């Protein structure tokens, strides 16, 4: 057994876990003097002010399994008695201020370009140069400020925050470089002090000592964005896309047929298809009443809807869902627009929503419920759509949520398309499918 030390070694530290999360885990036991995130190894080192504080923490977590953001982490004494700068990421100085920041972006659900990074970091001071690259730790960037104090301010304000809701988390260290060399102004690198640099469209990045771009990340900007997006979305699904989903489809519009024309409308289709992405517009085909076109936010979202909804039962009909020959839906009097709807589910927490994508199930999950709602009110609100087998009302993070299981998937699907975004006791209820098998 490792001898007691004031340095604690933490394992299974996922990318969703921030420095602040670990601070909250160990602060009850004493003052934390240093914290080093070893992102490439999913580990961290935490130095308490004294050995007794570290001993107290480990004694407590021997009997209580520590969990951060739903992930179990494992703690033990480190073989280090003290943390030095050599223990930190060799690309960064850690806590030693420098005007150049090394930024690692985790949960890369959307492509991050130089322009995006400049928009995020420029409020803290004049950004002179940005270089982006890909290494084993993930998508990274070096950001050079004119002043060291600007870099300190940016790191203090932005560390652990997300660029977009639910994804693209910033992990920021001070770099050990003294000056960035930028040879091209393009999506991968930019010298804001020298706008006359040429724009390189092809080939590998020639930034010395950063990365050669390697393989697919040396592709042209469009290819890079598509592949980075696909890889990030695969991560949201737990490391791999669902079987049969390529992540490379670029057709955004799907054709839905064999609809029950007597019971379907655009809003009900929106409620169903919005489970798999943002909806731009929907059009019921008047000359074919059992057909409709649904334009999704992008090709990947369209691919998810085809994959998960093909063959689903709704209103006594088995849906046929295929990619349309039309690239988009032309706006018109018979077209319903949803592009600016606040009911689109992927405007916030996109990464979380991708994780919950699945085919229709017997179980639905209800959220944004009023605090004083009862289980009986929920069942009464839904039972016209089928036989409720079981239900459960519970509270998570101070908010009421519920699970309701129907006898069949078709009944659950009908309840979702008819009751999502409807009023229940003064609140607009949000409904999605749950992958739980029972309550």
C-alpha positions in Angstrom: 0.0 0.0 0.0 1.3 3.5 -0.9 2.4 5.5 2.1 0.2 8.4 3.2 0.9 11.6 1.3 -0.7 15.0 1.0 -1.0 14.3 -2.7 -4.1 12.3 -3.7 -4.3 10.4 -7.0 -7.8 10.4 -8.7 -8.6 7.9 -11.5 -11.5 7.6 -14.0 -11.7 11.4 -14.3 -13.8 11.8 -17.5 -13.7 14.8 -19.7 -17.0 16.0 -18.4 -15.4 16.4 -14.9 -13.9 19.9 -14.3 -11.3 21.2 -11.9 -14.1 22.8 -9.9 -15.9 19.4 -9.6 -12.8 17.9 -7.9 -12.4 21.0 -5.7 -15.9 20.4 -4.4 -15.1 16.8 -3.8 -12.1 17.5 -1.6 -12.6 21.0 -0.1 -14.6 19.6 2.9 -11.5 17.9 4.2 -9.1 20.9 4.1 -7.3 23.4 1.9 -6.3 22.4 -1.6 -2.9 23.8 -2.5 -2.5 22.4 -6.0 -4.6 20.5 -8.6 -3.3 19.0 -11.8 -5.6 17.5 -14.5 -4.0 14.7 -16.5 -6.5 14.7 -19.3 -4.8 12.3 -21.6 -4.9 9.6 -18.8 -8.3 10.5 -17.3 -6.6 11.2 -14.0 -5.9 14.0 -11.6 -3.5 14.8 -8.8 -4.6 16.9 -5.9 -2.3 18.3 -3.2 -3.8 19.0 0.1 -2.2 21.5 2.5 -1.2 18.8 4.9 -1.2 15.0 5.1 -3.9 14.9 7.8 -6.4 16.5 5.3 -5.5 13.9 2.7 -5.8 11.0 5.2 -9.3 12.3 6.2 -10.4 12.4 2.6 -9.3 8.9 1.8 -10.7 7.5 5.0 -14.1 9.0 4.1 -14.0 7.8 0.5 -13.0 4.3 1.6 -16.5 3.9 3.0 -18.4 6.2 0.6 -17.9 5.7 -3.2 -17.1 9.2 -4.6 -19.1 10.1 -7.7 -18.8 13.1 -9.9 -21.4 13.9 -12.6 -22.7 10.4 -12.4 -19.2 8.8 -12.8 -17.5 6.9 -10.1 -14.0 8.1 -9.4 -11.3 6.2 -7.5 -8.9 7.8 -5.0 -5.6 6.7 -3.5 -2.4 8.2 -2.1 0.0 9.3 -4.8 3.6 8.2 -4.9 4.4 11.9 -5.0 4.9 13.7 -1.7 4.8 17.1 -3.4 3.6 18.3 -6.8 6.1 20.2 -9.0 5.6 21.8 -12.4 7.2 18.6 -13.9 4.1 16.7 -12.9 2.0 18.9 -15.2 1.1 18.4 -18.9 4.5 18.8 -20.7 2.8 21.2 -23.2 1.7 23.5 -20.4 3.1 25.4 -17.4 0.0 24.7 -15.4 -0.3 27.6 -13.0 2.7 29.7 -14.1 1.2 32.7 -15.9 2.1 33.2 -19.6 0.5 35.2 -22.4 0.0 32.0 -24.4 -2.8 29.6 -23.4 -3.0 25.9 -24.3 -6.7 25.1 -24.7 -8.0 21.6 -24.9 -11.7 21.2 -26.0 -13.6 18.2 -24.7 -17.0 17.0 -26.0 -16.4 18.5 -29.4 -20.0 18.3 -30.6 -19.6 21.2 -33.1 -16.6 22.2 -35.2 -14.5 24.9 -33.5 -12.7 27.3 -35.9 -10.3 30.2 -35.3 -13.2 32.6 -35.6 -15.2 30.8 -32.9 -12.1 30.8 -30.5 -11.5 34.5 -31.3 -15.0 35.3 -30.4 -14.7 33.4 -27.1 -11.3 34.7 -26.0 -11.1 38.3 -27.4 -13.4 39.8 -24.7 -10.5 39.3 -22.2 -7.9 41.2 -24.2 -6.2 41.6 -27.6 -5.6 38.2 -29.2 -2.6 38.3 -31.4 -2.4 34.7 -32.8 -4.4 31.4 -32.7 -3.2 28.0 -33.9 -5.4 24.9 -33.8 -4.4 21.3 -34.1 -5.3 17.7 -33.0 -3.3 15.5 -30.7 -3.9 12.5 -28.5 -5.5 14.7 -25.8 -8.1 15.8 -28.4 -8.7 19.1 -30.3 -6.4 21.8 -29.0 -5.5 25.4 -29.6 -2.7 27.8 -28.7 -4.0 31.3 -28.1 -1.5 34.2 -27.8 -2.5 37.4 -26.1 -0.7 40.7 -26.3 -0.6 40.9 -22.5 0.0 38.2 -20.0 -2.7 39.7 -17.7 -5.3 39.1 -20.5 -4.4 35.4 -20.6 -4.7 35.2 -16.8 -8.1 36.8 -17.0 -9.3 34.5 -19.8 -8.1 31.4 -17.9 -9.8 32.5 -14.7 -13.1 33.3 -16.4 -13.3 30.5 -19.0 -11.7 27.4 -17.4 -14.2 24.5 -17.3 -16.9 26.4 -19.2 -18.7 25.2 -22.4 -18.5 27.1 -25.7 -22.0 25.7 -26.5 -24.6 24.5 -24.1 -23.7 21.0 -23.0 -20.6 20.5 -25.1 -17.2 21.9 -26.2 -15.8 22.2 -22.7 -12.7 24.4 -22.2 -9.7 23.0 -20.4 -7.1 25.8 -20.2 -3.5 25.8 -19.1 -0.7 28.3 -19.6 1.6 27.2 -22.4 5.4 26.8 -22.1 5.9 28.5 -25.5 7.2 32.1 -25.7 6.0 33.0 -29.2 3.6 31.4 -31.7 4.7 31.1 -35.4 1.8 31.5 -37.8 2.4 31.0 -41.5 -1.1 31.1 -42.9 -4.4 32.9 -42.1 -7.2 30.3 -42.4 -9.6 28.3 -40.3 -6.8 26.5 -38.5 -4.4 29.4 -37.8 -4.5 33.2 -37.7 -2.1 36.0 -37.0 -4.3 39.0 -36.2 -1.3 41.3 -36.3 -0.5 40.3 -39.9 -3.6 40.1 -42.1 -1.5 39.9 -45.3 -0.4 36.3 -44.7 -1.5 33.9 -47.4 -4.4 31.5 -47.0 -3.4 27.9 -47.3 -6.4 25.7 -48.4 -4.6 22.3 -48.7 -1.8 20.3 -47.2 -0.5 20.0 -43.7 -0.1 22.6 -41.0 3.5 23.8 -40.9 3.4 25.1 -37.3 6.7 23.8 -35.8 6.3 21.7 -32.7 2.5 21.7 -32.6 1.2 19.0 -34.9 1.4 17.9 -38.5 -2.3 17.7 -38.8 -2.0 13.9 -39.2 -4.3 11.9 -41.5 -7.9 13.0 -41.6 -7.2 16.2 -39.7 -5.0 17.5 -42.5 -8.0 17.5 -44.9 -9.5 20.6 -46.2 -11.6 22.8 -43.9 -15.0 21.3 -44.9 -13.8 17.7 -44.5 -12.2 18.5 -41.2 -15.4 20.0 -39.8 -17.5 17.1 -41.0 -15.1 14.5 -39.5 -14.6 16.4 -36.2 -18.4 16.8 -35.9 -18.9 13.0 -36.5 -16.3 12.0 -34.0 -17.8 14.3 -31.4 -21.3 13.0 -32.0 -20.0 9.5 -31.8 -18.6 10.4 -28.4 -22.0 11.6 -27.3 -23.3 8.1 -28.1 -20.7 6.5 -25.9 -17.9 6.1 -28.3 -19.6 4.9 -31.5 -22.5 5.8 -33.7 -25.6 3.5 -33.6 -25.2 0.5 -36.0 -26.2 1.6 -39.5 -25.7 5.3 -38.9 -22.8 6.7 -40.9 -22.7 10.3 -39.7 -21.7 11.4 -43.2 -25.2 11.9 -44.7 -25.7 15.4 -46.1 -29.4 15.2 -47.1 -31.5 17.2 -44.6 -35.0 16.4 -45.8 -36.9 13.2 -45.2 -40.1 11.9 -46.7 -42.6 10.4 -44.3 -45.3 8.2 -45.7 -48.2 5.9 -44.6 -49.4 8.5 -42.2 -52.9 8.4 -40.7 -54.1 11.5 -42.6 -57.2 11.8 -40.3 -55.2 12.3 -37.1 -51.8 13.7 -38.1 -50.8 17.3 -38.4 -47.5 19.3 -38.6 -47.2 19.9 -34.9 -47.6 16.2 -34.1 -44.9 15.4 -36.6 -42.7 18.1 -35.1 -43.1 16.6 -31.6 -41.9 13.2 -32.9 -39.1 14.2 -35.2 -37.7 16.9 -32.9 -36.4 14.0 -30.7 -33.7 13.6 -33.3 -32.7 17.1 -34.2 -33.9 20.6 -34.8 -36.8 21.1 -37.2 -36.5 23.7 -40.0 -40.0 23.2 -41.6 -42.6 20.6 -42.3 -45.0 20.2 -45.2 -48.0 17.9 -45.5 -48.5 16.9 -49.2 -52.0 17.9 -50.1 -52.0 15.7 -53.2 -50.9 12.8 -51.1 -52.5 13.2 -47.7 -50.6 10.4 -46.1 -47.2 11.9 -47.0 -45.2 14.7 -45.5 -41.8 16.3 -45.9 -39.7 17.1 -42.8 -36.6 19.2 -43.1 -34.1 18.6 -40.3 -31.3 21.0 -39.1 -28.6 18.9 -40.8 -27.9 15.7 -42.5 -26.8 13.8 -39.4 -30.1 14.6 -37.7 -32.0 13.5 -40.7 -30.1 10.2 -40.7 -31.0 9.7 -37.0 -34.7 10.3 -37.7 -34.7 7.8 -40.6 -32.7 5.2 -38.5 -34.9 5.4 -35.4 -38.4 6.1 -36.9 -38.5 3.8 -39.9 -41.2 1.2 -39.1 -42.6 3.0 -36.0 -46.3 2.6 -35.3 -48.4 5.7 -35.0 -52.2 6.0 -35.1 -52.6 2.5 -36.4 -50.1 3.0 -39.3 -46.5 1.8 -39.7 -44.5 4.8 -40.7 -42.2 4.7 -43.7 -39.3 7.2 -43.4 -36.8 7.8 -46.1 -34.5 10.5 -47.4 -36.2 12.8 -49.8 -35.0 13.7 -53.3 -35.7 17.3 -52.4 -32.7 19.0 -50.6 -35.0 21.3 -48.7 -38.6 22.4 -48.4 -39.6 25.5 -50.3 -41.4 28.0 -48.0 -45.1 28.6 -48.8 -48.6 29.0 -47.5 -48.9 25.2 -46.9 -45.5 25.0 -45.1 -45.1 25.3 -41.3 -41.9 27.0 -40.2 -40.1 25.8 -37.0 -36.6 27.1 -37.5 -37.0 29.7 -34.8 -39.2 27.7 -32.5 -38.1 27.6 -28.9 -39.6 24.1 -28.8 -36.7 22.7 -30.8 -34.9 20.4 -28.4 -31.3 20.8 -29.6 -30.9 24.5 -29.1 -29.6 23.6 -25.6 -27.8 20.6 -24.2 -27.3 19.2 -27.7 -24.8 16.5 -26.5 -27.2 15.3 -23.8 -30.1 15.1 -26.3 -28.0 13.0 -28.8 -27.3 10.5 -26.0 -31.0 10.0 -25.4 -31.9 9.3 -29.1 -33.5 5.9 -29.5 -36.4 4.2 -31.3 -39.9 4.6 -29.7 -40.2 2.7 -26.5 -43.1 1.8 -24.1 -41.7 4.3 -21.5 -41.9 8.1 -21.8 -40.1 10.6 -19.6 -41.7 13.8 -18.6 -39.9 16.9 -17.4 -40.5 20.6 -16.7 -43.4 19.6 -14.5 -45.0 21.9 -11.9 -43.6 21.3 -8.4 -47.0 20.5 -6.9 -48.1 18.1 -9.6 -49.4 14.6 -8.5 -48.9 11.3 -10.1 -52.6 11.0 -10.6 -52.7 14.3 -12.6 -50.0 13.0 -14.8 -51.7 9.7 -15.5 -55.1 11.5 -16.1 -53.3 13.8 -18.6 -52.0 10.8 -20.6 -54.3 7.8 -20.2 -56.6 8.7 -23.2 -53.8 7.5 -25.4 -53.5 4.0 -24.0 -53.2 1.7 -21.0 -50.8 3.0 -18.4 -49.0 0.0 -16.9 -46.9 1.9 -14.3 -45.8 5.4 -13.4 -43.3 7.1 -11.1 -43.1 10.7 -10.0 -39.7 11.7 -8.6 -37.4 14.7 -8.0 -34.0 15.4 -9.5 -31.9 18.5 -8.8 -34.9 20.1 -7.2 -37.1 19.5 -10.2 -40.1 17.2 -10.6 -39.9 14.5 -13.3 -41.9 11.4 -14.1 -41.7 8.1 -15.9 -44.9 6.6 -17.5 -45.0 3.1 -19.0 -47.6 2.2 -21.5 -48.7 -1.3 -22.7 -47.3 -0.8 -26.2 -44.8 1.4 -28.0 -47.5 2.7 -30.2 -49.5 4.0 -27.2 -46.4 5.7 -25.8 -45.6 7.3 -29.2 -49.2 8.6 -29.5 -49.0 10.1 -26.0 -45.7 11.8 -26.9 -46.8 13.3 -30.2 -50.1 14.5 -28.7 -49.0 15.7 -25.3 -45.5 17.0 -25.7 -45.5 20.8 -25.2 -49.0 20.8 -23.8 -50.1 22.5 -20.6 -50.3 20.4 -17.4 -51.3 22.3 -14.2 -49.8 25.5 -15.5 -46.5 24.2 -17.0 -45.6 23.2 -20.5 -44.6 19.6 -20.2 -41.7 18.1 -22.1 -41.8 14.5 -23.2 -39.3 12.1 -24.6 -38.8 8.4 -24.9 -36.9 6.6 -22.0 -34.6 3.7 -22.6 -35.4 2.2 -19.2 -37.0 -1.2 -19.4 -39.0 -0.9 -16.2 -39.7 1.5 -13.3 
